[in-house]
Every structure is written in C-alpha cells, then in structure tokens.
C-alpha cells in the first residue's frame, strides 16, 4: 500500500475514497510502497463506474475525470480507489502502477485505449496510444484483469500515428 511521504493534517490516504474533497483538487503528492517503490499521485474527482485500477483522462481546470476510451485527449492517470461520481480520491500519474488491462495484454507492451472504458490493451490502434506508459507485466499480475505498468505523467493526443 502506498504511503504519502509528507502527510498533511486531514489529508486522506492513497486508496481512500472521500465523499467531500479533503485537499484541493489537483494536489500532487509523492508516496512509497514496499513493492512498487515511489510514485506520484494527483487528487481528483471521480466519475461513475470507476474501479481500482481504472485508467482515466482528467481535466486540470476542475479536477474532473472520464474513463479512458478510444479517441480521448488529455493527461491520463490510474485510479487508486473506486472513486465513483460525487467522490474524490488519489490517482497515480508516475511510478510503477497497477491498472486494468484486457485479457491478451502482454508484458513490456505499449499501452492503448480501448472500447472498454477504463481498460487498456496492447492492440495497436492509430491515435489511441497512451504516451509515457509501458507494460511491466502480463495481465493477471498482480491479479485477474490487472497488470503492472511503468508510467511517467501519461497522456493521449489522438494523433494519427500509432
């Protein structure tokens, strides 16, 4: 479990889901985990159907999120809790992350948005590559439907080049 290195009074923990915003939306912190090392996390507002490991795009203007889907544009993060609509929580933006992946995702693969909102795959789709994200395990590690990833402030621009 990731632990924030400089915890502030009243700040929720990585993985918590808040019914009211506990810190300003857009706050970025560093946290460490004994297995996955250090990572960066951003505090954002959730959206319906978000699960632990869901991939999202987010809007820095208001901290809103949308489940990642084909043709998305913007910064990308991975949900650390089931931050559904009208809740807030932490999303990973850098480090070794655990995210949702489709059944055929392979280790060391590039990451692409899919028609399955919030999940990724390694099937090449022009314009849907998530830049600054790379697979670090096959799907099923650490558990079914999830894989490990190396991310560094990932983003999508819907460019035509795969």
Order of alpha helices (4+ residues) and beta strands (2+ residues): beta-beta-beta-beta-beta-beta-beta-beta-beta-beta-beta-beta
